[in-house]
Amino acid sequence: MHLKFLVFLLTGSALSAQTTFAQEVIDLDPIIVSGGLAPVSASKYGRAATVITAQDLEARGVAHVSEALRAVPGVSVSQTGTLGGQTVVRLRGHESNHTLVLIDGIEVAAQQTGDYDFGGLVVSDIERIEVLRGAQSALYGSEAIGGVISITTKRATEPGVTGRAAFEVGSDGSTNIETALRARGARGELSFSTARRDYGGFDISGDPGGLDDGGQNVTYNLNGRYYLTDTVTVGGTLRYVDRRTDIDIFNYAAPTRAALVTDGIGQSETQETYGALFADAQLWGGRLSNRLTYSFSHIDQQGRNGAGIKDQDNTGTRNKIAYQATLALDAATLDASNHKLSFAAEFERLTYRENDASIVFMPGQLVKREQEQVAYALEYQGDFTNGLSIQAGMRHDENDKFSDFTTYSLGASYLLANGTTRLHASYGTGVQNPTLIEQFGFATDFAGNPNLKPEQSEGWDIGIEQQFLDGRGVIDVTWFDETLTDEIGSRFDPAIGKTVPVNNDGKSDRRGLEVSASLDVTDRLGVSLGYTWLDANEPVSVPVMARMTAVEVRRPEHELSLGVDYRLPNDRTQFRLDVTHVAGLYDTNFKTASFLPGGVPSDDFDRIKLDDYTVVNLGFTHDINDRVQLTGRISNLLDEKYEELEGYATQGRTVYFGVAAKF
């Protein structure tokens, strides 16, 4: 099967080599590039989505992408420890490995867990972030049950050579240096950027007299493309991240909350390399587009626990080759078409291995493990003259280790005759393959289970978007309801003395309300709001438990964000105020005896409610002239004491000041 697939892709490659096309720079603001196999206008997209631009990131003054995502409805963010520490994102109450993360179209999740650690993703070179909520497996396959976060880095858009340099310091001892150099000519473009962030940090244990936990992140990003002819484009991207983060000691079954995390000398290191090469082709006078892409990721991780003992040394890889084509059904070119049909096919191989025999509990863990899959997808996009737009897709995945699956999705958008009211709705199914860790184990106290079944989901949402005050304001309200079956949990097996992953009986329900709104109060004052109400639970995996479900941890029931932008009359100074309120947040109760070897979960299923909290951030920018800008921000302005995870302290009030120049 795989050999036939590769022959097919090579045939497509030969076709692309005959005539390929150059992608022109387009205005991305009204387009959701990742919304389908072909780009979709936001005003016609049937699924729930949020777009964050580079201008939004600059106005908020955030350092990491995860900070910007906190304001997006349906998104939950959990940060373990200091800035740059492990940070995961969950969409609509799903697990973190149910969110597919793409950077310039490349899948970047850790191969062994399916999670992407947002702690290493700084905003310095980010042009655009698209958050697609709800099952996206019909287009993207496994890892997209909860949705997709697609990130696009900056390209050279101005003719000639341009550049940028920036420097920032923080009251916690942190420093940040950024540089970028871009060139664009008649036949192509090239962009290279660097960012180095040193974190002064804070003591994540909260112990009196504890040492500050800091870190370092160095990121390099290169992308470019060359227009061989008027109808030919080839190009690629390469990204490298080298980061280090200090960690403290986590004590399972500690007697008190204060004793859960204690001061230590641990450290986690990660080297991430991502890249892609592509060739685009336009056939039949622009009626048929083609793209052939090869992408890869390589992630190395090393670490020592809070006691300073080496506990991590592994390598994961991902290699993918994909072909995609889009055909205009009703016009001579894709630009003029209202009805499009797209086809995609891909082959993917994941590998993972432990590298150090001294930290594995059996020789078999040093064996490189792998998963392979082939997939085919088909999507129809239609725009009708009565205001109705439809996106319908299906995908078939053939796995070498698990059952094959076919997933479906349907989205519809309808603009009423008044031109200001839009209805949108979607339905979709999703699938999540067991991870390499779940399949093979790789830990002294965690045994793999090769008999696991993929997780499956089914869900729908419906919403209404309303413009008001002559388009100065807009509000979008969406209700969603999703069900996850065969959710993979864990259970202690006394026969082998280890925890084993299992498919839980029953269903995991996720339902809720998402609200987003914005209003230009005046030409200088703007207000934005986001709100999520979430009801997410999971089935109990322990047979002796009387209760059948338990609340999902690290997903707030209520999350409210408010943003206020104000530009001074000098038209050079702008302020941004962000307020986030979180309520109804639960974590696992790691203090119970169930976390001792052989322990059994307690009657409350090891859950504990954390205190509600409100965090306020304030930022500003001031343009000295057209090329030099001052920046400043105060993180946690009110010095709120709060927890996102039980036992882990969070950073207090911190002031940052910087300067940026472009040429």
C-alpha positions as CSV (number, residue, x, y, z in Angstrom):
1,M,0.0,0.0,0.0
2,H,2.8,2.5,1.0
3,L,4.8,1.7,-2.1
4,K,1.8,2.4,-4.4
5,F,1.3,5.7,-2.5
6,L,4.9,6.8,-3.0
7,V,4.7,6.0,-6.7
8,F,1.5,8.2,-6.9
9,L,3.3,11.1,-5.2
10,L,6.3,10.8,-7.4
11,T,4.0,10.9,-10.4
12,G,2.4,14.1,-9.0
13,S,5.9,15.5,-8.5
14,A,6.7,15.0,-12.1
15,L,3.5,16.7,-13.1
16,S,4.4,19.7,-10.8
17,A,7.8,20.0,-12.4
18,Q,6.2,20.6,-15.8
19,T,4.3,23.7,-14.8
20,T,4.2,25.2,-11.3
21,F,2.8,28.6,-10.2
22,A,4.0,31.5,-8.2
23,Q,1.9,32.5,-5.1
24,E,1.4,36.2,-5.1
25,V,1.3,38.1,-1.8
26,I,-2.3,38.4,-0.8
27,D,-4.2,40.3,1.9
28,L,-4.6,37.6,4.5
29,D,-6.9,39.5,6.9
30,P,-10.2,38.3,5.5
31,I,-8.9,34.8,4.7
32,I,-8.6,31.8,6.9
33,V,-5.7,30.1,5.2
34,S,-6.0,26.9,7.2
35,G,-9.8,26.7,7.2
36,G,-9.8,24.2,4.3
37,L,-7.7,22.5,1.6
38,A,-8.2,25.8,-0.2
39,P,-8.3,29.2,1.6
40,V,-11.7,30.3,2.9
41,S,-13.0,33.8,3.4
42,A,-13.7,34.5,7.1
43,S,-17.1,35.9,6.2
44,K,-18.1,32.6,4.6
45,Y,-16.5,30.1,6.9
46,G,-19.0,27.8,8.7
47,R,-16.7,26.7,11.6
48,A,-15.7,28.7,14.7
49,A,-12.4,30.5,14.2
50,T,-10.3,33.3,15.5
51,V,-7.5,35.2,13.8
52,I,-4.7,37.0,15.6
53,T,-2.5,39.3,13.5
54,A,1.0,40.6,14.1
55,Q,-0.5,44.0,14.8
56,D,-2.6,42.4,17.6
57,L,0.5,40.8,19.1
58,E,2.4,44.0,19.0
59,A,-0.4,46.0,20.6
60,R,-0.6,43.5,23.5
61,G,3.1,43.4,24.0
62,V,3.2,39.6,24.8
63,A,6.4,37.6,24.6
64,H,4.9,34.1,23.9
65,V,2.1,32.9,21.6
66,S,0.5,31.2,24.5
67,E,-0.1,34.6,26.2
68,A,-2.1,35.8,23.2
69,L,-4.1,32.5,23.0
70,R,-5.4,33.1,26.6
71,A,-7.8,35.7,25.2
72,V,-9.3,33.4,22.5
73,P,-12.7,31.9,23.3
74,G,-12.6,28.1,23.8
75,V,-8.9,28.0,24.6
76,S,-7.4,26.9,27.9
77,V,-3.7,27.5,28.7
78,S,-1.7,25.7,31.4
79,Q,1.9,26.7,32.2
80,T,4.1,24.6,34.4
81,G,6.6,26.7,36.1
82,T,8.6,29.7,34.9
83,L,8.2,31.7,31.6
84,G,9.4,29.4,28.8
85,G,8.4,26.4,30.9
86,Q,6.2,23.6,29.7
87,T,3.0,25.2,28.4
88,V,0.1,23.3,26.8
89,V,-3.1,24.5,25.1
90,R,-6.5,22.8,25.1
91,L,-9.4,23.6,22.8
92,R,-13.0,23.2,23.9
93,G,-12.1,21.0,26.9
94,H,-10.1,18.4,24.9
95,E,-6.8,17.0,25.8
96,S,-3.7,19.0,24.8
97,N,-2.7,16.3,22.2
98,H,-6.1,16.8,20.6
99,T,-4.9,20.2,19.3
100,L,-3.0,20.0,16.0
101,V,-0.3,22.8,15.9
102,L,1.2,23.9,12.6
103,I,4.0,26.4,12.0
104,D,4.2,27.3,8.4
105,G,2.2,24.2,7.6
106,I,4.6,21.9,9.5
107,E,3.3,19.7,12.3
108,V,5.4,20.5,15.4
109,A,4.0,18.3,18.2
110,A,6.3,16.0,20.1
111,Q,6.3,12.6,18.3
112,Q,5.9,10.5,21.4
113,T,3.0,12.4,23.1
114,G,1.3,14.4,20.4
115,D,1.6,17.5,22.6
116,Y,3.2,20.7,21.5
117,D,5.0,22.7,24.1
118,F,4.1,26.3,23.6
119,G,6.7,27.4,26.1
120,G,9.2,27.6,23.3
121,L,7.2,29.6,20.9
122,V,8.0,33.3,21.1
123,V,6.1,35.9,19.1
124,S,9.0,37.8,17.5
125,D,8.6,36.4,14.0
126,I,4.9,35.6,14.0
127,E,2.7,37.1,11.3
128,R,-0.5,35.4,11.9
129,I,-2.2,32.9,14.2
130,E,-5.4,31.0,13.2
131,V,-7.4,29.1,15.8
132,L,-9.9,26.7,14.3
133,R,-12.2,25.2,17.0
134,G,-14.0,21.9,16.7
135,A,-13.1,18.6,15.1
136,Q,-10.9,19.1,12.1
137,S,-9.9,15.5,11.4
138,A,-11.8,15.4,8.1
139,L,-9.0,17.6,6.7
140,Y,-6.1,17.1,9.1
141,G,-6.5,13.6,10.5
142,S,-5.3,12.5,14.0
143,E,-4.5,15.2,16.7
144,A,-7.1,17.6,15.4
145,I,-10.1,16.4,17.4
146,G,-10.3,19.6,19.4
147,G,-9.1,21.9,16.6
148,V,-6.1,23.4,14.8
149,I,-3.8,26.2,15.7
150,S,-2.0,27.3,12.5
151,I,0.9,29.8,12.8
152,T,2.4,31.7,10.0
153,T,5.8,33.4,10.3
154,K,6.7,36.7,8.6
155,R,7.9,36.9,5.0
156,A,9.6,39.5,3.0
157,T,6.8,41.7,1.6
158,E,8.6,45.0,0.7
159,P,10.8,45.4,-2.4
160,G,14.6,45.5,-1.7
161,V,16.3,44.7,1.6
162,T,14.7,45.5,4.9
163,G,15.5,44.7,8.5
164,R,14.6,45.0,12.1
165,A,16.4,44.9,15.5
166,A,14.8,45.0,19.0
167,F,16.0,44.8,22.6
168,E,14.1,44.4,25.8
169,V,14.9,44.1,29.5
170,G,12.7,43.1,32.4
171,S,12.6,43.8,36.2
172,D,13.1,40.0,36.8
173,G,16.5,40.2,35.1
174,S,15.3,38.9,31.7
175,T,16.6,40.2,28.4
176,N,15.4,39.8,24.8
177,I,17.3,40.4,21.6
178,E,15.6,40.1,18.1
179,T,17.0,40.7,14.6
180,A,15.4,40.2,11.2
181,L,16.7,40.6,7.7
182,R,14.5,40.3,4.6
183,A,14.9,40.7,0.9
184,R,12.4,40.7,-1.9
185,G,13.0,41.0,-5.7
186,A,11.2,40.4,-8.9
187,R,11.9,36.6,-8.9
188,G,11.8,35.7,-5.2
189,E,12.1,36.5,-1.6
190,L,14.2,35.5,1.5
191,S,13.6,36.1,5.2
192,F,15.9,35.3,8.1
193,S,15.3,36.1,11.8
194,T,16.7,35.4,15.2
195,A,15.5,35.8,18.8
196,R,17.3,35.2,22.0
197,R,15.4,35.4,25.3
198,D,17.0,34.9,28.6
199,Y,14.6,34.5,31.5
200,G,15.5,35.9,34.9
201,G,12.6,33.9,36.2
202,F,11.1,33.4,39.7
203,D,10.9,30.6,42.2
204,I,8.2,28.3,41.0
205,S,8.2,26.4,44.3
206,G,7.3,29.5,46.3
207,D,9.5,28.3,49.1
208,P,10.9,31.1,51.3
209,G,14.5,31.8,50.1
210,G,14.1,29.5,47.1
211,L,16.2,30.0,44.0
212,D,14.7,31.7,41.0
213,D,14.0,29.4,38.1
214,G,14.9,30.9,34.8
215,G,15.8,29.7,31.3
216,Q,16.9,30.6,27.8
217,N,15.3,30.4,24.3
218,V,17.2,30.9,21.1
219,T,15.2,30.7,17.9
220,Y,16.3,30.9,14.2
221,N,13.8,31.1,11.4
222,L,14.5,31.0,7.6
223,N,12.0,31.0,4.8
224,G,12.0,31.8,1.1
225,R,10.6,31.1,-2.3
226,Y,11.7,31.5,-5.9
227,Y,9.5,32.2,-9.0
228,L,11.0,30.0,-11.7
229,T,8.5,31.4,-14.3
230,D,5.2,33.2,-14.1
231,T,3.6,29.9,-13.2
232,V,6.3,28.3,-11.2
233,T,7.2,28.6,-7.5
234,V,9.6,26.5,-5.3
235,G,10.5,27.3,-1.8
236,G,11.0,26.2,1.8
237,T,11.3,27.0,5.4
238,L,13.6,26.0,8.2
239,R,13.2,26.7,11.9
240,Y,15.5,25.8,14.9
241,V,14.8,26.3,18.6
242,D,17.2,25.6,21.4
243,R,15.8,26.2,24.8
244,R,16.6,25.4,28.5
245,T,14.3,25.7,31.5
246,D,14.9,25.3,35.2
247,I,12.6,23.1,37.2
248,D,12.0,22.3,40.8
249,I,11.1,19.1,42.7
250,F,7.5,17.8,42.4
251,N,6.5,15.6,45.4
252,Y,3.6,13.2,44.7
253,A,1.4,12.4,47.7
254,A,2.8,15.4,49.6
255,P,0.9,16.2,52.9
256,T,0.2,19.8,52.0
257,R,-0.1,22.1,49.0
258,A,3.0,24.0,49.9
259,A,5.0,20.7,50.0
260,L,4.0,19.6,46.5
261,V,6.7,21.7,44.7
262,T,9.9,22.3,46.6
263,D,13.1,24.1,45.6
264,G,15.4,22.0,43.4
265,I,18.1,22.1,40.7
266,G,16.5,20.4,37.8
267,Q,16.7,21.4,34.2
268,S,15.0,20.6,30.9
269,E,16.6,21.1,27.5
270,T,15.0,20.8,24.1
271,Q,16.4,21.2,20.5
272,E,13.7,21.5,17.9
273,T,14.3,21.5,14.1
274,Y,11.4,21.9,11.6
275,G,11.6,22.2,7.9
276,A,9.8,21.9,4.6
277,L,10.4,22.1,0.8
278,F,7.5,22.7,-1.6
279,A,6.7,23.1,-5.3
280,D,3.5,24.7,-6.6
281,A,1.9,24.3,-10.0
282,Q,-1.0,25.8,-11.9
283,L,-2.4,23.9,-14.8
284,W,-5.2,24.5,-17.4
285,G,-4.7,28.2,-17.4
286,G,-5.2,28.6,-13.7
287,R,-8.1,26.3,-13.2
288,L,-6.1,23.6,-11.4
289,S,-3.5,24.2,-8.7
290,N,-1.1,21.6,-7.3
291,R,1.3,21.5,-4.4
292,L,3.9,18.9,-3.5
293,T,5.4,19.2,0.0
294,Y,8.0,17.4,2.0
295,S,8.2,18.3,5.7
296,F,10.1,17.0,8.7
297,S,10.6,17.6,12.4
298,H,13.3,16.5,14.7
299,I,13.1,16.9,18.5
300,D,15.8,16.1,21.0
301,Q,15.0,16.3,24.7
302,Q,17.4,16.0,27.7
303,G,16.6,16.6,31.4
304,R,17.4,16.3,35.0
305,N,14.7,16.2,37.7
306,G,14.5,18.6,40.6
307,A,17.0,16.5,42.5
308,G,19.5,16.9,39.7
309,I,19.3,13.3,38.5
310,K,19.2,12.6,34.8
311,D,15.8,11.4,33.8
312,Q,15.4,12.3,30.1
313,D,17.3,11.7,26.9
314,N,15.2,10.9,23.8
315,T,14.8,11.7,20.1
316,G,11.6,11.9,18.0
317,T,11.2,12.5,14.2
318,R,8.4,13.1,11.8
319,N,8.6,12.9,8.0
320,K,5.7,13.6,5.7
321,I,5.2,13.9,2.0
322,A,2.0,15.4,0.8
323,Y,0.2,16.2,-2.5
324,Q,-2.7,18.6,-2.8
325,A,-4.8,19.8,-5.8
326,T,-7.7,22.3,-6.1
327,L,-9.9,22.5,-9.2
328,A,-12.3,25.3,-10.2
329,L,-15.6,23.7,-11.0
330,D,-17.5,26.7,-12.5
331,A,-14.9,29.1,-13.9
332,A,-11.8,29.2,-15.9
333,T,-9.6,30.2,-12.9
334,L,-9.7,29.5,-9.2
335,D,-9.8,33.2,-8.4
336,A,-13.1,33.6,-10.3
337,S,-14.6,30.3,-9.1
338,N,-17.4,30.0,-6.6
339,H,-17.3,26.2,-6.4
340,K,-14.0,24.3,-5.8
341,L,-13.1,20.7,-5.3
342,S,-9.8,19.8,-3.5
343,F,-8.0,16.5,-3.1
344,A,-5.1,15.7,-0.8
345,A,-2.9,12.6,-0.1
346,E,-0.1,12.2,2.3
347,F,2.3,9.6,3.8
348,E,3.7,10.1,7.3
349,R,6.2,8.3,9.5
350,L,6.8,9.0,13.2
351,T,9.8,7.6,15.2
352,Y,10.8,7.8,18.8
353,R,13.6,6.3,20.9
354,E,15.3,6.6,24.3
355,N,19.0,7.3,24.0
356,D,20.5,6.5,27.4
357,A,20.6,3.0,28.7
358,S,21.2,4.3,32.2
359,I,17.8,5.8,32.6
360,V,15.6,3.1,31.0
361,F,14.2,0.1,32.9
362,M,14.6,-2.5,30.1
363,P,16.7,-2.8,27.0
364,G,13.7,-2.8,24.7
365,Q,13.1,0.9,25.4
366,L,16.3,1.7,23.4
367,V,14.7,0.3,20.3
368,K,13.4,2.9,17.9
369,R,9.6,2.7,17.6
370,E,7.6,4.0,14.7
371,Q,4.1,4.5,13.3
372,E,3.1,5.0,9.7
373,Q,0.0,6.2,8.0
374,V,-1.4,7.0,4.6
375,A,-4.4,9.4,4.2
376,Y,-6.6,10.7,1.4
377,A,-8.9,13.7,1.8
378,L,-11.6,15.4,-0.4
379,E,-13.2,18.8,0.2
380,Y,-15.9,20.8,-1.6
381,Q,-16.3,24.6,-1.1
382,G,-19.3,26.3,-2.5
383,D,-20.5,29.9,-2.5
384,F,-24.1,30.5,-3.6
385,T,-25.7,33.8,-4.7
386,N,-28.3,33.7,-1.9
387,G,-25.6,34.3,0.8
388,L,-25.1,30.6,1.6
389,S,-21.6,29.1,1.7
390,I,-20.7,25.4,2.4
391,Q,-17.6,23.5,3.2
392,A,-17.8,19.7,3.2
393,G,-14.9,17.3,3.6
394,M,-14.0,13.7,4.3
395,R,-10.8,11.9,5.0
396,H,-9.7,8.3,5.1
397,D,-6.7,7.3,7.3
398,E,-4.9,3.9,6.9
399,N,-2.8,3.1,9.9
400,D,-0.1,0.4,10.2
401,K,-0.7,-0.2,13.9
402,F,-4.4,0.7,14.5
403,S,-7.8,0.5,12.9
404,D,-8.4,2.6,9.7
405,F,-10.8,5.5,10.0
406,T,-13.0,7.7,7.8
407,T,-14.0,11.1,9.2
408,Y,-16.4,13.7,7.9
409,S,-17.1,17.4,8.4
410,L,-19.7,20.0,7.2
411,G,-19.7,23.7,7.7
412,A,-22.3,26.3,6.5
413,S,-22.4,30.1,6.7
414,Y,-25.5,32.1,5.7
415,L,-25.6,35.9,5.4
416,L,-29.1,37.3,5.9
417,A,-30.5,39.9,3.5
418,N,-29.8,42.7,6.0
419,G,-26.1,42.2,5.4
420,T,-25.2,42.5,9.1
421,T,-26.4,39.1,10.5
422,R,-24.6,35.9,9.7
423,L,-25.5,32.4,10.9
424,H,-22.8,29.7,11.0
425,A,-22.9,26.0,11.9
426,S,-20.7,22.9,11.6
427,Y,-20.7,19.2,12.3
428,G,-17.6,17.0,12.4
429,T,-16.1,13.7,13.5
430,G,-12.6,13.2,14.7
431,V,-10.0,10.6,15.5
432,Q,-6.9,10.5,17.7
433,N,-4.4,7.6,17.4
434,P,-2.7,6.3,20.5
435,T,0.6,8.0,21.0
436,L,4.0,6.2,20.9
437,I,4.2,6.6,24.7
438,E,0.8,5.0,25.2
439,Q,1.6,2.2,22.8
440,F,5.1,1.3,24.0
441,G,5.5,2.8,27.5
442,F,9.1,4.1,27.8
443,A,8.9,4.7,31.6
444,T,9.8,2.7,34.7
445,D,6.3,3.0,36.1
446,F,4.2,3.2,32.9
447,A,3.7,0.2,30.7
448,G,2.6,0.6,27.1
449,N,-0.6,-1.0,25.7
450,P,-0.4,-2.2,22.1
451,N,-4.1,-3.1,22.1
452,L,-5.4,0.5,22.5
453,K,-8.1,1.7,20.2
454,P,-8.0,5.3,18.7
455,E,-10.1,7.9,20.4
456,Q,-13.1,9.1,18.5
457,S,-15.2,12.2,18.7
458,E,-18.4,13.6,17.2
459,G,-19.6,17.2,17.6
460,W,-21.5,20.2,16.3
461,D,-21.7,23.9,16.9
462,I,-24.1,26.7,15.9
463,G,-23.7,30.4,16.2
464,I,-24.7,33.9,15.1
465,E,-22.5,36.8,14.2
466,Q,-24.1,40.3,14.4
467,Q,-22.6,43.6,13.3
468,F,-23.9,46.8,14.8
469,L,-23.3,50.6,14.8
470,D,-22.6,50.7,11.1
471,G,-20.0,48.0,11.3
472,R,-18.0,49.5,14.2
473,G,-19.0,46.6,16.4
474,V,-19.5,42.9,16.0
475,I,-20.5,40.1,18.4
476,D,-20.3,36.4,17.7
477,V,-22.0,33.8,20.0
478,T,-21.4,30.1,19.5
479,W,-22.8,27.0,21.3
480,F,-20.9,23.7,20.9
481,D,-21.5,20.1,21.9
482,E,-19.0,17.3,21.5
483,T,-18.7,13.7,22.6
484,L,-15.5,11.7,22.9
485,T,-15.5,7.9,23.1
486,D,-12.8,5.4,23.8
487,E,-10.9,8.2,25.6
488,I,-7.5,6.9,26.7
489,G,-6.9,7.1,30.4
490,S,-4.8,5.1,32.8
491,R,-5.2,2.5,35.5
492,F,-2.8,1.0,38.0
493,D,-2.3,-2.8,37.3
494,P,-1.3,-4.5,40.6
495,A,-0.4,-7.7,38.6
496,I,2.6,-5.9,37.1
497,G,3.0,-3.1,39.5
498,K,2.7,-0.4,36.8
499,T,0.2,2.1,35.4
500,V,-1.3,1.1,32.1
501,P,-3.1,3.2,29.5
502,V,-6.6,2.0,28.8
503,N,-9.6,3.0,26.7
504,N,-12.2,4.3,29.2
505,D,-15.7,2.9,29.1
506,G,-18.5,5.5,28.6
507,K,-18.4,8.9,27.0
508,S,-16.6,12.2,27.7
509,D,-18.9,15.1,27.1
510,R,-17.8,18.7,26.2
511,R,-20.3,21.4,25.8
512,G,-20.2,25.2,26.2
513,L,-20.7,28.7,25.0
514,E,-18.1,30.9,23.3
515,V,-18.6,34.7,23.0
516,S,-16.4,37.2,21.2
517,A,-17.1,40.9,20.7
518,S,-15.3,44.0,19.6
519,L,-16.3,47.7,19.4
520,D,-14.6,50.8,18.0
521,V,-16.0,53.2,20.6
522,T,-14.2,56.1,18.9
523,D,-11.5,56.5,16.3
524,R,-9.0,56.2,19.2
525,L,-10.7,53.8,21.7
526,G,-11.4,50.1,21.0
527,V,-12.8,47.4,23.3
528,S,-12.7,43.6,22.8
529,L,-14.2,40.8,24.9
530,G,-14.0,37.0,25.0
531,Y,-15.9,34.6,27.2
532,T,-16.1,30.8,27.5
533,W,-18.4,28.7,29.6
534,L,-17.3,25.1,29.5
535,D,-18.8,21.9,30.9
536,A,-16.2,19.0,30.3
537,N,-16.1,15.7,32.1
538,E,-14.5,12.3,31.6
539,P,-15.6,8.7,32.5
540,V,-14.0,7.2,35.7
541,S,-11.5,4.5,34.7
542,V,-11.6,2.8,38.1
543,P,-14.3,0.1,38.4
544,V,-14.8,0.5,42.2
545,M,-15.8,4.1,41.8
546,A,-19.4,4.9,42.5
547,R,-19.4,8.1,40.4
548,M,-19.4,7.5,36.6
549,T,-17.8,10.8,35.5
550,A,-15.4,13.5,36.9
551,V,-14.7,17.0,35.9
552,E,-11.8,17.5,33.5
553,V,-8.8,19.2,35.1
554,R,-7.0,22.3,33.9
555,R,-10.0,23.6,31.9
556,P,-11.8,26.5,33.6
557,E,-15.6,26.5,33.7
558,H,-15.6,30.2,33.2
559,E,-12.9,32.3,31.4
560,L,-13.4,36.0,30.7
561,S,-11.0,38.3,28.9
562,L,-11.3,42.1,28.3
563,G,-9.1,44.2,26.1
564,V,-9.0,48.0,25.9
565,D,-6.9,49.9,23.3
566,Y,-6.4,53.6,23.4
567,R,-4.3,55.8,21.0
568,L,-3.3,59.2,22.2
569,P,-4.1,62.3,20.1
570,N,-0.4,62.5,19.1
571,D,-1.1,59.4,17.0
572,R,2.2,57.9,18.2
573,T,1.4,56.5,21.6
574,Q,-0.9,53.5,22.2
575,F,-1.9,51.8,25.4
576,R,-3.3,48.3,25.8
577,L,-5.1,47.0,28.9
578,D,-5.8,43.2,29.2
579,V,-7.9,41.7,32.0
580,T,-8.4,37.9,32.4
581,H,-10.7,36.3,35.0
582,V,-10.7,32.5,35.5
583,A,-13.2,30.6,37.7
584,G,-14.1,27.0,38.2
585,L,-10.6,25.6,37.6
586,Y,-9.8,22.1,38.9
587,D,-6.6,20.2,39.1
588,T,-5.6,16.7,40.0
589,N,-5.3,16.3,43.8
590,F,-1.7,15.0,43.8
591,K,-1.7,15.1,47.7
592,T,-3.7,11.9,48.0
593,A,-2.2,8.5,48.8
594,S,-3.4,7.3,45.4
595,F,-0.2,8.7,44.0
596,L,1.9,6.4,46.1
597,P,2.9,3.1,44.4
598,G,-0.2,0.8,44.3
599,G,-2.5,3.6,45.4
600,V,-6.2,3.6,44.5
601,P,-8.0,6.9,43.6
602,S,-10.0,8.4,46.4
603,D,-13.8,8.9,46.4
604,D,-13.5,12.5,44.9
605,F,-11.5,11.0,42.0
606,D,-8.4,13.0,43.0
607,R,-9.8,16.4,42.0
608,I,-9.3,19.7,43.8
609,K,-10.7,23.1,43.0
610,L,-8.2,26.0,42.7
611,D,-9.0,29.6,43.7
612,D,-10.5,31.9,41.2
613,Y,-8.2,34.7,40.0
614,T,-8.0,37.9,37.9
615,V,-4.8,39.0,36.1
616,V,-4.3,42.5,34.7
617,N,-1.6,43.4,32.1
618,L,-0.8,46.8,30.8
619,G,1.3,47.6,27.7
620,F,2.2,50.6,25.5
621,T,4.0,51.5,22.3
622,H,5.4,54.9,21.4
623,D,6.7,55.7,17.9
624,I,9.6,58.1,18.2
625,N,9.6,58.3,14.4
626,D,8.7,56.1,11.5
627,R,11.5,53.7,12.2
628,V,12.1,53.7,16.0
629,Q,9.6,52.5,18.5
630,L,9.6,52.3,22.3
631,T,7.7,49.4,24.0
632,G,6.8,48.7,27.6
633,R,4.5,46.4,29.5
634,I,3.6,45.5,33.1
635,S,2.7,41.8,33.5
636,N,0.4,41.0,36.5
637,L,-0.1,44.7,37.2
638,L,-2.0,44.0,40.5
639,D,0.5,41.4,41.7
640,E,-2.2,38.7,41.9
641,K,-1.2,35.5,43.8
642,Y,-2.8,32.6,41.9
643,E,-2.2,29.0,40.6
644,E,-2.9,27.5,37.2
645,L,-1.6,24.1,38.5
646,E,-1.8,23.1,42.1
647,G,1.5,23.7,44.0
648,Y,3.2,25.9,41.2
649,A,3.7,29.5,42.0
650,T,3.1,32.1,39.3
651,Q,5.1,35.3,38.5
652,G,4.2,38.5,40.4
653,R,4.3,42.0,39.0
654,T,7.0,42.3,36.3
655,V,8.0,45.4,34.3
656,Y,9.5,45.2,30.8
657,F,10.9,48.0,28.6
658,G,12.3,47.8,25.1
659,V,13.2,49.6,21.9
660,A,12.8,48.4,18.3
661,A,14.2,49.9,15.1
662,K,13.6,49.0,11.4
663,F,15.4,49.9,8.2
